[in-house]
């Protein structure tokens, strides 16, 4: 039977097995998170409920990139995210979006300036460089 002829149930079982395989690899690498997510439109994996000060090691990044993902978003409990791109900065870069922090929050917070973002964003306060708080 070809991939196109598989029943939906078989495809769902395949997806569940794949998620389980990746979860086991992350567990063996001592990665602690609450849930996994992924987005097809940017080929990303998301780790949710991660400790505030946690950064992915190169070993863990390799596990995820070898699984076929090209981006990783680590969603920390303090409403900050660390973004990793295959072939990019191995330490990732941190950002906190106002819509995730709360109704009265404004400005996109970043741990350090993002060179690819327009300078005017920082000049106007749309993006603000701020030390990550726990």
N, C-alpha and C positions, 0 to 999 in steps of 0.2 A: 504494500500500500504506500503510495507517495505521500509526501507531507501535505499536499493539497487535499488528499482524500481522507486524512485523519479526522475522526470525529472530534467534536468540540471537547468532549470529556477527556480524550487522550491528550489533546493539546494542553488542557488544564492540568492534567496529572504531570505532564512533562515540565510545565512551568513550576509546579509545586516542588518537584524533584530538584530542579535547577536552583530554586531559592534555598532549599534545604542544603544543597551541596555548598553553595557560597556561604551560608550561615555557619556551617560546620567549619569551613576554612577560616572564617573570621574568629570564631570561638577558639580554635586551636592557636590563633595568633594573639589571643587575649584581648580582643577588641570588645568593649562593653558598650552596648547600645540597647535601646528599647525596641525599635522597629526598623525595618528596611523599607525603602521605597525606590522607585525608579521611574524615569521618564523616557519614553521612546523618542521624543522630538529633539532631545539634545544628548541622547545616549548616556544619561547620568545615573549614578547610584546615589541614594540619599540614606544617611544614617541618622536616625532621630533619637533624641533623649540621651545625648552624649555628654559626659562631664565637661565642665566649662574649660578646663585647662588642657584637655586632650588634643594632641596632634597625631595624625597618622604617620607611622614610621614608613620608611621606604619599602620595607618588606610587605606591609599591609597594602600600600598603594600598588605594589606589583601584583599582589593577589587579585585585587579588583581590576586593574588594567588587563591582566592575563585572562580574566573572566570575560573581557570584551567591552568593558565600559571605558569611555574616554574622559568623563568628568566625575568628580566625587564631591558631594555636598555633605558636610558634617554639621548637623543642626544641634547646637549646644543648648543645655537647659537654661542658660542665661539670656536667650534670645539672640545670641551671636551665631554666625555660621562661618565655617572655614571652607573655602573653595579650593579644589585641586583640579588641575588640568593635566592630562597626559603630556609629558614633555615640558611642563611648566615648572614653576617654583616648587621644589620638593616640600617646603614648609607650608605651602598654601598661603592664602591671604584671607583675612577676617573682615566680615562686614555684618552690620546689624541694620535691618530695615525698619522704618517707623511703624509700618502696618503690623509688624510682628511684636513690637515692643509695647504698643498701647495706643489708645485713641488720642491722647493729648501729646504724643511724641511727634517730633518733626526732625528732618534731616537724616540722611543716610550716614551712619557712623562707620568708619573704617579704621583699622589698626594703624595703617600707614598710608600715605598717598598712593593712589592707583594711577600709574603713569599713563595708562590707556584711556582714562577718563578726562573729559574737558577740564581745563584749569578753572574756568568760570564756575563750575560746580562747587569748587572749594572756596573760591573768592566770594560767592554769594551765600554760602552756608547750606546749600542744597546737600553737599557732602562735607562731613566734618571728621577730621582726624582726632581720634580719642583712644586713650589707653583702654584695653579690654578690662572690664570689671567682672569679677566672679559672681 
